[in-house]
Amino acid sequence: MLRNADVAHDAASTMKVAVLAALYRSRLSLETVVPVVNRFESVTGGVYANSRAADSDPLPWSLLGGTASLRRLAERMVTHSSNLATNLCLAQVGQEAVDRVWRQAGVTGSSSPRGIEDYAGRAAGVHNRVTALDLVRLLESLEPDVLTLLQDNVHRVDLATGLPSGTRLAGKNGWFPGLRHSAAVVYPHDAAPYALCVCYSGPLASGHDVDDPAARLLARISAGVWRRRHDLGRGRPVA
C-alpha cells in the first residue's frame, strides 16, 4: 500500500539508520575506542558543532573530552537518537560509505550528504532528504544484526504506540518542529512481518519527542495497518 510514497521530506534522524548500516558494513571494529569531541568537518569545508540543548541523549555529552567505543556510540545513535554520537560515527566511517548504503538499497529520491546540524551545509543547498518508500527499501536492505539494534529504540511513540503492547518492531523515528517520520519492520505474532514507514511534514508536528500531535497521527495510521496485517503479502511495504 503506497500513498505519496515518493514525496521527499527532510530526513531528520531517519538518516541515522544509513550511518549505522555503513558502520556495520565497514572494516572498523565496533570495539574501536575514539575521542568524544564536538567539532566536525562541514561539507562546505569549515567546521561545525552540535548543540547539547537540541540533543535527545545526554549520555554521550557526559563523555565529552574522553573516549567511547564505536559500539557504544552506534547504540546511542539509534536507541536514544543521539546527534553527537551520530556525527562521531559518521566521522569514523566516512560520507562515501553512507552514500553507498543508500545506493545499495536501491533508493530513488533519498540521500544524506551532510552530518546532523551542519547548518552551513544546509545553507549552501546540501540537504538530507528521504521518501517513505526509500526508507522501506533501506530497512529491507539491512542485515539481521542491524535490525536487532533498531529493536532497542527507546522512543516508542508514533508507530509503536499504534501496535498492541509487546509487539516487536525494529525501527527509527525522527522529529523536530514541522516534521515527524517513523520507519519500522513490524513482527506480528500471527502474521508475516511487514515494513511500514510514514513521513509527515506539516503543522501538527510540535517537535516534542513524546507529546506530539503528529506522533498520534502516525500511531493511528499504524493501528489501521495492523488491523489489515493479514491482508498484506509477505514483505510488502506500506509507505
N, C-alpha and C positions, 0 to 999 in steps of 0.2 A: 504494500500500500504506500503510495507516494503522493505527497501534496506539496507543491512548490519546493521540491527537494533539491533543486539546483540553484536556489536563490543564495547568493553569497552574503555572509554576515562576518562581522569582526569575530575573530576566533576566540578571544578571551582565553580562559585556562584550558580549553579543549586541546590546544596545541601541545600541552604537556604530555599527551599520550604519544605524540610523534617523537618528542625528546626521549621519553622512556624507551620506546622501541629502538631508537638509534643507539642509545647507551647499551641496551641488552645485546644488540647485534654487533657492537664494536668489539675490538680485541682487548678492550680495557677490562681489568679485573674489578669487580664491584667492591673488592676489599681494598682497592687503592685509596690511600688517605690523601686528601687535598686540603690546601688552606681555605678557610672560610673568610672570604673578603667581600666587599661590596663596591667593586669597581670593575666595570665590564666594557668591552670594546663595542662601540656603536657601529652600525652599518655605514654611518657617514664618515667614519674614520676617527671620530672623537671618542670620548668615554661617557658613561652614564652610571647611575647607581639606582638601587631600589629604594622605595620608601617603606620604612618599618610600619607606618600607620596604615598603608594600603595592603599589607600582607596579612593573610588569614592564619598564619602559623608562626608563633613566637619562638619555637624551639631553635631553628637554625640561627636566629638572631642572637640567641644566648651563646652560640658557639663562635660568634664573630671575633676574629683575631686569633682563633685556634685552628683546629683541623677537624675533619669529619670524613668518614668513608663514603665512597660513591654510593654504596648500597643504602646507607642511612639517608643521604640526600635524595636519592631516587625515590625511596619510600615516602618521605615527607612531601615530595613534589606532587605525588598523586593521591596520597591518603589524606593530607591536610592542605593540599593546593598551595604549597609554599612557593612564592615568587623568587625569593632569594635562592632556594635550593634548585629551582629550575634553571636559573642563569648560571649557577655553579656547574650543574651537569652539562648545560649547553656549551659552556666554555671548554669543558674537557672533551666532549665528543665531536664538536665542530658542526658548523651550519651545513656543510655539504652532506654529512651523514643524515641529518634531519631531512634535508631535501630528498635524499634517496629513499627514505621511508615513505614519504608521500608518493613518489613515483612508483615504488613497488606495490603500493596499494591500488594503483590504477585510478587515482583521482583525476578529475577533470577541471575542478574550479577551486581547489584549496592549496594553500601553501603557508608556511610560517617562516619568512626570511629574516626575521629580527627577534631579538630577545624581549622578555617581559619588561615593560616600562622604558623601552628605548624610544623616548618621545622625539628625539632629534631625527631618528629614522622615520618615524611616522610622519613628522612634519615634512620630510623630504619625499613623501609619497610611497614609502615602503610599508606595506600593510600585511598583517597576519589575517588571512581570510579562510573561512570554511563554508561548506554547504552541508546540509543534513545528510544527503546521500553519500558524500565523500567521507563523512565521519563514520557512517556504517561500513563503507569499504575499508577504512582504516582499521576498525575493530575486527573485521573479518580477516584481515591480513596478519593479525597478531599471533604470536606464539602462545601456547597454553600457560607458560610461566609468566608472561607479561599480563595476560588476563587475570591470573591469580593475584598479582599485585593490585590490580584495579578492583578486586573484590573487597579490599580493605579501606576503600574510600569512606571517611567518617561523615562526609556531608551527605547524609541520606535524606535529602529533601528532593523535591521535584519528582523525577521518575520513580524513585524508590518509594516515595510516600503513596503513590497510586497502586502499589502492589500489596498483596496480603503480607502480614507480618512474617518475617523469617524467609521470605523468598530470596533466593540467591541471585545476585546480579554483579556484573563486573563492568564498571564504567567510570566516566569522568564528567563532571559538570563545570560550568564556568558562568560567572556573573559579574556585572557591575551596572551602574545606573543606565537603564535603557536596553539591557541585554540579559538574557538567561538562556543558556543552552544545556543540554544534557544528552549524553550518548551512552548506551549500555547494552551488553548482552544479558538477556534475562533467561533464567533457568527454571522454568516451571517444574513442579514435581510430577505433573500429569500430562505434559505435552513437550514437544520438541523445543529446544532453545530458539530464541529469536533475537535479532538485533533491532534496537529501537533508538532513534535519535529525533529530538525535537529542538529546533533552533528558533528562538523568539527574540526579535528586536522591536522595541516599542515602549510606550509609556507605562505599561504595567510593571516593568522591571524596576524595582526600587534600588537594587544594588546591594541589598542586605543578604547575608549568606543564608538566613533561615526565614525571617519574616518578609517574604517577597510575594506579592500577588501573582507575579509571573511563574513562580515556583508552583503555586497552587494550580495554575492553569496547566502546567506540564504534568502535574500529578493526575489531573482529571483525564488528560489525553492518555496517560499511561494506564489508568484504570480501564478506560474504554478499550484499549488494545488488549489488555489482559482478559477481558470478558470474551474476546474473539480469538483467544490463543489457539483454540483447537481448529480454527479455520485457516491458520497460517501454515503455508508449506514450510518444510524443514529448511532453515537457513534463509528464509525470505525476509528481506529487510523491510522495516517500517520507518519512513522518514517524512 
